[in-house]
Amino acid sequence: MKDFKSLTAWSRAHELTLKVYGVTKNFPRDEAFGLTSQLRRACASIPANIAEGCGRSGDAELARFLTFASGSASEVEYHLLLAHDLNYLSQSDYGKLNGEVNELKRMLTAFIRKLKANS
């Protein structure tokens, strides 16, 4: 069992989630149960899956949950693009958040590879 709070990937995912919650406050009210909710849930799923994987037994289980987290990160990447194309996100916010989610995806991929190489 690993302490998820000590992982850089979890910390970055948590920070990204806080930022996404912040920018989605400005989305149109009629998106509250649509894009706002989808984006927030997908983003919160990233650190949640990292945390759950850390609570499981062994590196294979952790790698499996990191894969789920990576899938959620791809979902966030798309939702950010959609929000930008709908003019809900400025170019600046989109650029920053998209860069962060892509960096997070790279981190998760490297972590998964490392865990699989060690098994």
Backbone torsions as a table, in degrees:
resi	resn	phi	psi	omega
1	MET	NA	129.5	-178.5
2	LYS	-107.8	153.8	175.5
3	ASP	-85.5	104.6	-175.6
4	PHE	-59.7	-31.1	-177.4
5	LYS	-67.8	-16.4	179.3
6	SER	-87.8	-6.6	-177.7
7	LEU	-87.5	130.9	178.0
8	THR	-59.7	-40.2	-179.7
9	ALA	-61.1	-42.3	179.1
10	TRP	-65.1	-44.3	-178.8
11	SER	-60.2	-44.2	178.8
12	ARG	-65.5	-39.9	179.4
13	ALA	-65.5	-40.3	178.6
14	HIS	-63.9	-45.5	178.7
15	GLU	-62.0	-41.6	177.7
16	LEU	-61.4	-41.6	179.6
17	THR	-62.0	-43.4	177.9
18	LEU	-61.3	-40.5	179.3
19	LYS	-67.2	-40.6	179.4
20	VAL	-64.1	-41.7	176.1
21	TYR	-59.5	-38.9	179.9
22	GLY	-64.9	-48.6	-176.6
23	VAL	-72.7	-28.9	-178.6
24	THR	-75.4	-12.1	173.7
25	LYS	-60.8	-24.9	-178.0
26	ASN	-93.2	0.2	178.2
27	PHE	-69.9	156.1	178.4
28	PRO	-57.3	145.7	-179.2
29	ARG	-59.2	-33.4	-178.9
30	ASP	-71.1	-4.9	174.9
31	GLU	-97.8	3.2	-175.8
32	ALA	-54.8	-39.1	-178.9
33	PHE	-102.9	7.5	179.1
34	GLY	-111.4	-111.6	-174.5
35	LEU	-61.1	-39.4	179.5
36	THR	-58.3	-50.6	-179.1
37	SER	-64.2	-44.6	-179.1
38	GLN	-61.6	-45.5	-178.2
39	LEU	-65.8	-44.0	179.0
40	ARG	-63.7	-45.3	-179.1
41	ARG	-64.4	-43.9	179.9
42	ALA	-62.6	-41.4	-178.9
43	CYS	-68.1	-45.2	179.5
44	ALA	-65.5	-24.0	178.9
45	SER	-66.9	-27.1	-178.3
46	ILE	-64.1	-60.6	179.5
47	PRO	-66.6	-28.7	178.8
48	ALA	-65.0	-41.5	178.3
49	ASN	-69.1	-36.1	175.5
50	ILE	-62.2	-46.1	179.5
51	ALA	-62.3	-44.6	-179.8
52	GLU	-63.4	-40.9	178.4
53	GLY	-61.8	-36.0	178.4
54	CYS	-67.6	-25.7	179.4
55	GLY	-85.4	-5.6	179.1
56	ARG	-89.5	172.0	-178.1
57	SER	-95.9	124.1	172.2
58	GLY	89.5	160.8	-177.9
59	ASP	-69.9	-30.6	179.6
60	ALA	-64.3	-41.7	178.0
61	GLU	-67.1	-41.6	178.3
62	LEU	-61.0	-44.9	179.4
63	ALA	-60.6	-38.3	179.1
64	ARG	-62.2	-45.4	-179.7
65	PHE	-72.6	-29.2	174.0
66	LEU	-66.8	-32.8	175.9
67	THR	-65.9	-40.6	175.5
68	PHE	-61.6	-43.1	179.7
69	ALA	-61.2	-40.3	178.8
70	SER	-64.5	-39.4	176.1
71	GLY	-62.3	-41.7	177.3
72	SER	-64.6	-36.4	178.2
73	ALA	-64.0	-38.2	176.5
74	SER	-65.6	-38.1	176.5
75	GLU	-62.6	-43.3	177.7
76	VAL	-61.4	-41.9	179.4
77	GLU	-57.1	-44.9	178.4
78	TYR	-66.3	-45.9	-178.5
79	HIS	-61.7	-35.0	175.6
80	LEU	-64.4	-42.7	177.9
81	LEU	-61.8	-44.7	178.5
82	LEU	-61.1	-45.7	179.3
83	ALA	-60.5	-39.9	177.8
84	HIS	-65.2	-46.6	-178.2
85	ASP	-66.3	-24.3	175.6
86	LEU	-88.0	3.2	-179.3
87	ASN	64.9	30.0	173.9
88	TYR	-89.0	-21.9	179.4
89	LEU	-120.6	136.0	175.3
90	SER	-69.3	162.4	177.2
91	GLN	-59.1	-39.9	-179.1
92	SER	-64.1	-50.3	179.1
93	ASP	-62.3	-42.5	179.2
94	TYR	-60.6	-47.1	-179.1
95	GLY	-58.9	-45.2	-179.5
96	LYS	-65.1	-50.2	-177.1
97	LEU	-67.4	-39.9	178.3
98	ASN	-63.5	-41.1	176.9
99	GLY	-61.7	-41.2	-179.8
100	GLU	-67.2	-42.0	-179.2
101	VAL	-68.4	-35.5	177.7
102	ASN	-69.3	-38.1	174.7
103	GLU	-63.2	-41.5	178.5
104	LEU	-62.7	-41.5	177.6
105	LYS	-61.4	-40.2	177.2
106	ARG	-63.8	-42.4	179.0
107	MET	-61.5	-44.9	-179.3
108	LEU	-64.3	-41.8	178.5
109	THR	-61.3	-44.1	178.9
110	ALA	-64.6	-40.3	179.7
111	PHE	-64.2	-44.9	178.6
112	ILE	-61.0	-46.0	178.7
113	ARG	-58.9	-43.2	-179.2
114	LYS	-63.3	-44.2	179.9
115	LEU	-64.0	-41.4	-179.6
116	LYS	-69.4	-34.3	178.3
117	ALA	-67.8	-31.0	-179.5
118	ASN	-82.0	-9.1	-177.0
119	SER	-97.6	NA	NA
